[in-house]
Amino acid sequence: MIRKVTRILFILLGFTIGITTYLTLMKDFEILTFGKETYGYIAAVVAGIIIAILGYLIEPMGCK
């Protein structure tokens, strides 16, 4: 049960870090801007999902 909760927390943390990192970089680098409205936020969510998946795959190694 604790592993499941820890895994969920890592997924949420990775998702949050991915979104905030992309949105921060989007403001500084124009090349990363896919659109300041809807497409930019969709790209931020995709970046968050990628970081969350990486966190999900890496996290179990530390719990064993």
C-alpha positions as CSV (number, residue, x, y, z in Angstrom):
1,M,0.0,0.0,0.0
2,I,2.8,2.4,0.9
3,R,4.5,1.7,-2.5
4,K,1.3,2.5,-4.3
5,V,1.0,5.8,-2.4
6,T,4.6,6.6,-3.0
7,R,4.3,5.8,-6.7
8,I,1.3,8.1,-7.0
9,L,3.1,10.9,-5.2
10,F,6.0,10.5,-7.6
11,I,3.7,10.6,-10.6
12,L,2.0,13.8,-9.4
13,L,5.4,15.4,-8.5
14,G,6.8,14.5,-11.9
15,F,3.7,15.9,-13.6
16,T,3.9,19.1,-11.7
17,I,7.6,19.6,-12.3
18,G,7.2,18.8,-16.0
19,I,4.4,21.4,-16.4
20,T,6.1,24.2,-14.4
21,T,9.5,23.6,-16.1
22,Y,8.0,23.7,-19.6
23,L,5.9,26.9,-18.8
24,T,8.9,28.6,-17.4
25,L,11.1,27.7,-20.3
26,M,8.3,28.7,-22.7
27,K,8.5,32.3,-21.4
28,D,12.3,32.5,-21.9
29,F,12.8,30.7,-25.1
30,E,10.6,31.6,-28.1
31,I,11.6,28.4,-29.9
32,L,9.7,26.3,-27.4
33,T,6.5,28.2,-27.8
34,F,3.9,26.2,-29.7
35,G,1.4,28.9,-29.1
36,K,0.8,31.0,-26.0
37,E,-2.8,29.8,-25.7
38,T,-4.2,26.3,-26.0
39,Y,-1.3,24.6,-27.8
40,G,1.2,25.8,-25.3
41,Y,-0.7,24.4,-22.4
42,I,-1.3,21.1,-24.2
43,A,2.5,20.9,-24.8
44,A,3.1,21.6,-21.1
45,V,0.7,18.8,-20.1
46,V,2.5,16.4,-22.5
47,A,5.8,17.4,-21.0
48,G,4.4,16.8,-17.6
49,I,3.1,13.4,-18.6
50,I,6.6,12.5,-20.0
51,I,8.3,13.5,-16.7
52,A,5.6,11.6,-14.7
53,I,6.2,8.4,-16.7
54,L,10.0,8.8,-16.2
55,G,9.3,9.2,-12.4
56,Y,7.1,6.2,-12.4
57,L,9.7,4.0,-14.1
58,I,12.6,5.3,-11.9
59,E,10.8,5.3,-8.5
60,P,10.5,1.5,-7.9
61,M,14.3,1.1,-8.1
62,G,14.7,3.2,-5.0
63,C,12.0,1.4,-3.0
64,K,13.4,-2.1,-3.2
